[in-house]
Amino acid sequence: MKPEAKRIQNIPPYLFARIEQKIEEARERGVDIISLGIGDPDLPTPEFVIKEMAEQIKNPVHHQYPSSVGTLDFRKAVAAYYKRRFGADIDPKTEVCTLIGSKEGIANINYCYVDPGDINLVPDPGYPVYGIGTMLAGGESYLMPLLEENGFMPDLDAIPEEIARKAKIMFLNYPNNPTGAIGSIEFFKKAIDFAKKYDILICHDAAYAEMTYDGYIAPSIMEVEGAKDVAIEFNSLSKPFNMTGWRIGFAVGNPKAIATLARYKSNVDSGAFQAIQYAGIAGLNDMEPTIEYLKTVYSARRNIMLDGMSAMGWELEKPKATFYVWAKVPKGFTSESFAEDVLEKCGVIITPGNGYGTYGEGYFRATLTVPEDRMAEAMERMKKVYGKLEFE
């Protein structure tokens, strides 16, 4: 058999696939693993969403091919959510595309706009799909460093003029994975002005917009006047409704980009199962109780983690969003060596920061997706092994 395409050969092993392998190997050795590695909610999908799915799955109308752009009912529910939550006017007919999870849309938008040799502006550290999707489409990533001294925000003024003029897409993600940093309307305005100047499509990943704490409310880029001229926003029901396995999300914004994405999808997939879309409608129409509950759960877990880390020497601000804590590794460790040490000595999984890019080296990410008692145990295990740590 002849070798795989170069684009496949060039894909690095997916970060979370490696983590899953390490977890499996440790469990085979009989280790009681506490995984703070993968951002997959441990809580069940809300019962009212499951109930709606159970009813809809019986409807034979949903047993046929769905529309690649999604049912109009689902798109109307998305538009209503954007109006209610962000005050943004979204046309459900032309400015919404249903996705099989936001990850699919983020990857596929590259095939819509990127030709071999084109440049995308990619945050680093960042969700790996931004860069891998760029590479698979034949493009090249120009890294926008997310540095702690800049609040993990990209410095748009530092992007060279020649790069900006060549760039096709700029990926943004706030609230941010992996750093937990938050965006602002002021930053979105600056990004939109930048995109208009250089004719760039902004692709904003807002998957964590509802995972916020301590009174912070995350904005949408769609709140900014003129956003739909140059931007689309990806969102998902995975995090606010613990529906990661259901695979349902959406993109909103610039009607030309939405139509282009839908046209591409019509040729490579057959859309999201309609029954899941109607379960999603149930969720979108009654979000607040579930969101408020999840905020309470995650903020309590966050506080346990930060208290434990503080006792070991970390000095961290409480993240106001996402369900991640992003922290520097102790003195004498790299990102990978610390993650391996914590696994071997504590039976705790954390994610090495360099898995999110070059500028993630020296950091690690820990998730809040385990119950409070397991979170406390993870911190206690680490404290017993490491005591008081030193940092560069």
C-alpha angles and dihedrals in degrees: 000000000000118000124273121267113282090244089062094043089054095054110107116224106280109260097231093045088060091048091051089052092052090049091051093048092050093048090051086058089055096254117154098231124205106194118209089159115089122052096229115133113242094204121091126254108269114272095237090057091049090048092053090049091051090055097043095048089066092060109099090208087074093052093076130075111296125222112272090227093048134248116307088234091060092045090050090052090051091050091048090051091052091050093047098042104033105015088239122145110226123177105225092205099052108013104050130071121183114227137199087239123323092266090068092053094046090053095043097048087071092062089052096057113011123088123184109290096019119132130235125190106234127185116234121232092033148130103303094230092072093065098032092050089051091051095047090055090052096256133129126236121230103200120229104201115227101207128186092231089059094048088256090291122134117251101230091184090062094060108106116245093239091053093047092051092052097043119111103182135021114201117209130176124190128193079040133232119231102010101045089227119154130225131218140214088247092057092046089052090053092048091050092050089049092049093049092050094052100030095243128156112232113214107193118193108210099170092131098044092117097043097088135133146195093034096306115140116196117227128222122232085231089072090071119091110249094019093123089058091070111004146072125187126215120211138169144199090219098095105031093047103027088244101137093132095047094067105216127143142130146219124221135184138051106052095215092052091045091051091047092051091048091050091051092047092050087064100045107033140018099233134255119315105267096226089060090051090056090048086052090052090055089053096045091050093054107028105135103078093048094045093050091050093050092049090055092048097047096042090054091050091046091055092051091051095047093047089052093047092046090056088056094051106269116136106203136162115230108260111239095207147025121033095266137100115207115199142163119258117244124264114287096027137099120212092262097041092052093048090050092047093051091050095047097043102031106023088235124132120217126166119246111236095226087068086074095051146292094300091052091072111116093033139081134201125225124188131220094219099114128081120269095256092052091045090053090048092050090053092046092051091051093046091053091052101039107024108182113000131207126222135202 
